[in-house]
Amino acid sequence: MAYYIRKVAGFLVTLFLVSILTFAVFQILPGDPALVILGVDADPLQIEQLHQEMGIDQPIHIRFLSWIGGVLQGDLGTSYRYHQPVSSLIGNAFGVTVQLALFALVLTAVVGIPVGIWLAHHSKKPYAMPVSLLSQLGLSVPAFCFSVLLINIFSVQLGWLPSMGYTPFTQDPAACLKSLTLPSVAIAFGSAAVLIRYVKVSVMEQERQDYVKTAQSKGVPSRRILNGHVLRNSLIPVLTIFGMTITDVLGGSIIIENVFSLPGIGRLISSSINSRDLPLIQGLVLYLAIIVVLCNFVVDVLYSVIDPRIRLK
């Protein structure tokens, strides 16, 4: 129990530090938000009045307390461009990004883990060479380049899948799946390649351990050794990489959503940056930071579930 209390306390402290850093970064950026809204030729009285309405004429600690109080209540401010609550904009885009990320993560796990295990046992065979080359290709080719290739083959040439746009799942589940297939594959291609490499190395390292040789000498079937011992002990480093993959998928979705015109968080980030919508950018940065910290927290907890000895350290 003490282990989990420490982890929860560390999680909360990290979130607080992230909120301070997020707020501070956007306070030191050059430029006046009022000029972005009113224009450079605005009347000084109008600028001063808008400063009062936005609260940026107050001391920085007052502004931070006001902002963090709103964050705790789910209020991230109002977008300059859309004139809507930032929390509502993020909430509407969040569903698209979550669907894309989950689809990509499922593809990453379904492909990366089995292929990594297979390569660990057949890496020296000639027929394993094409698979190894594909994994190397996934590490080398950026996701947006692979996206162009997928669009050219499956949308332009074959016409099987749409090249852009999004259909909500509640409106048409089949059309939603089609609209997310190509962007999910584009993200998962590189992520699966990373996972394949680490699964392969982790499994091969565990199979060289003495406990595996002892089990083999006792006549324990190879499948039982693999499923009951090797895979479990290989999960710790693999879980670390999979946790990092989640953040990579979120980062990759920022580019991929723009390539495929998906109305998710990535596209919202691009539009907010282009329009210098500071409240929206600040809310999005905080959202992404919380997701990353939360994923790392979940990975730490899963460590203790896989290997209970970690809780004793």
Disulfide bonds with the S-S distance in Angstrom:
none
